[in-house]
Amino acid sequence: MFYAKMHKGEGQKILAICDKDLLGKTLISKDIKIFIDPKFYGEKIFDKGEILSMISESSIINAFGNEIVKFLIEEGIVKNAKEFGGQLHAQVYKIL
């Protein structure tokens, strides 16, 4: 299960997704901190099927968390991911 939110603007649909257990936490890597903000990643929980449906509507994906990023890799949506504070992070831009 994942938190997700679709952001719309300027002709783009940005899907923000994070693992359920990361919402509201701050990740630290060296001297950089990233807050997994509920305002950005959403306050509603979705399952894998719902996430795939949302992905088909999005033009940009921002995913944080080992579980969601591994799922996106398995589905062939993500090719490369970076580790930050012990968690995987990936961004996908669809070229139309």
N, C-alpha and C positions, 0 to 999 in steps of 0.2 A: 504494500500500500504506500501511496505517495501523496504529498501535498502538491498541488499544481494550480496555476492561474494563467489565463490567457490575457495578454496585454495587447490592446489594439491602438494603432496610431500611425499616421503618415503612410498608409498603404501596407503596413506590415502587421503581422500577428506574431507576437513573441510569446512563446510558451515557456514559463518558468516551472521547473519540476525539482523537487528534492525528496530524499528519503524521509519517511515519517518521523524518525527519531532525531533528525537534524534541525527541524524547524525551531527557530528561536535561539539556536546555539551560536556561539562565536568560535570559529576555527582560526588557529594561529599557525603560521609557518614563518619561521625566522622572525622578522620584525613586522610582518603584515598580518592584519586581522581581517577576517570576512565574517560579517553577521548574516546569518541565514534568516532574513527578514520575512515575517509572515505577510507584510504588506506586499512584498514582491512575489513570494512563492505561494501565497494563498493560504486560506484557512479551511479549505475543503479537501477531503481525502478522496482519491481515485484509485481504481485497480488498474492492472496492466492493460486490459482491453479498452478501458476508457482513455488511458494515456495514449494508446496507439491511435485512437480515433481523433484525439486532440492534435496529435503530431501531424496527421494528414491535413489538418486545416492551418497549420502554422507555417510561417516563413523563416522563423528563427527559433532555435531551441537552446535554452540555458538549463543544464542539468547538474545538480550537485548531490553526491552521495554514491557510495560504493554499489548499493543495490540497483538504483535506477540506471547508472551508467553501464554496469555490467549487462543489464537487461537490454539497453539500447545497442550495445555492442553485439549481443547475441542476435538481435533483430536486424543487424546490418545497417542501422541508422547512424551509428557512431563508429568511426574508424580509429581515432586516436583520443586519448584522454590524458589529462595531467592530474597528478596527485597534489593535494593541498591540505595540510593539517590532518593527514591520515585518511582523507576522503578523495574520491575521484571527482573530477569536474570536466565537463565537456560542453562545447558550444557547436551548434550546427547552423549553417546558413544555407538555405536553399537558393540556388541560382536558377532563376526563371528565364 
